[in-house]
Amino acid sequence: MVESDSIDLARAIQNGRTSVPDREHPFPDFLVSVRAMWPRKTAAHLGAAAGVTERAAKFWLSGDRDPSPEAFRVVFNKIATRRK
């Protein structure tokens, strides 16, 4: 760990927040949209809406796995219904 990473981690711990990973998310717009819709308990809400477990939704949000087509459909439909 480099010194700047240690400082950032110390700051995050001090603020009570977790640090953000350095890697990029494969679908950043998906991530931003989902977090904007459900700022609290994001994975739980996404999982319930897409019909999967909270654990599966956490994998999607972390970027470890690509979201399912159903997850994209849920997010798109939620955005489309808000615009009416």
C-alpha positions as CSV (number, residue, x, y, z in Angstrom):
1,M,0.0,0.0,0.0
2,V,1.4,3.4,-0.9
3,E,1.4,6.2,1.5
4,S,-1.4,8.2,-0.3
5,D,-3.6,5.1,-0.1
6,S,-3.0,4.8,3.6
7,I,-3.9,8.5,4.1
8,D,-7.1,8.0,2.0
9,L,-8.0,4.9,4.0
10,A,-7.4,6.7,7.3
11,R,-9.6,9.6,6.2
12,A,-12.4,7.2,5.1
13,I,-12.2,5.4,8.4
14,Q,-12.2,8.6,10.3
15,N,-15.3,9.8,8.4
16,G,-17.0,6.5,9.0
17,R,-17.1,5.7,5.3
18,T,-15.7,2.9,3.3
19,S,-13.1,3.6,0.7
20,V,-13.9,3.4,-3.0
21,P,-12.0,0.8,-5.0
22,D,-9.6,2.0,-7.6
23,R,-10.9,-0.1,-10.5
24,E,-13.7,1.2,-12.8
25,H,-17.2,-0.3,-12.8
26,P,-18.1,-2.0,-16.1
27,F,-21.4,-0.2,-16.2
28,P,-20.9,3.2,-14.4
29,D,-24.2,4.7,-15.6
30,F,-26.1,1.7,-14.3
31,L,-24.4,2.1,-10.9
32,V,-25.1,5.8,-10.7
33,S,-28.7,5.3,-11.7
34,V,-29.4,2.6,-9.2
35,R,-27.7,4.5,-6.3
36,A,-29.7,7.6,-7.2
37,M,-33.0,5.6,-7.1
38,W,-32.2,3.8,-3.9
39,P,-29.6,5.7,-1.9
40,R,-30.1,3.5,1.2
41,K,-30.0,-0.3,1.1
42,T,-29.3,-0.2,-2.6
43,A,-28.5,-3.9,-3.1
44,A,-31.7,-4.9,-1.2
45,H,-33.9,-2.8,-3.3
46,L,-32.3,-3.7,-6.6
47,G,-32.4,-7.4,-5.7
48,A,-36.1,-7.3,-4.8
49,A,-36.9,-5.4,-8.0
50,A,-35.0,-7.7,-10.2
51,G,-36.1,-10.9,-8.4
52,V,-32.7,-12.0,-7.2
53,T,-30.9,-12.2,-3.8
54,E,-29.3,-9.2,-2.2
55,R,-26.0,-11.0,-2.5
56,A,-26.4,-11.2,-6.3
57,A,-27.2,-7.4,-6.4
58,K,-24.1,-6.7,-4.4
59,F,-22.0,-8.5,-7.0
60,W,-23.6,-6.3,-9.7
61,L,-23.0,-3.1,-7.7
62,S,-19.4,-4.0,-7.0
63,G,-18.6,-4.7,-10.6
64,D,-17.6,-8.3,-10.0
65,R,-20.4,-9.6,-12.2
66,D,-22.4,-8.0,-15.0
67,P,-26.0,-7.1,-14.2
68,S,-28.6,-9.4,-15.7
69,P,-30.9,-8.1,-18.5
70,E,-33.7,-8.1,-16.0
71,A,-31.7,-5.7,-13.8
72,F,-31.3,-3.3,-16.7
73,R,-35.0,-3.6,-17.5
74,V,-36.0,-2.8,-14.0
75,V,-33.8,0.3,-13.9
76,F,-35.0,1.5,-17.3
77,N,-38.7,1.0,-16.4
78,K,-38.2,2.9,-13.2
79,I,-36.6,5.8,-15.0
80,A,-39.2,5.7,-17.7
81,T,-42.1,5.8,-15.3
82,R,-40.6,8.8,-13.4
83,R,-40.5,10.8,-16.6
84,K,-44.2,10.6,-17.2
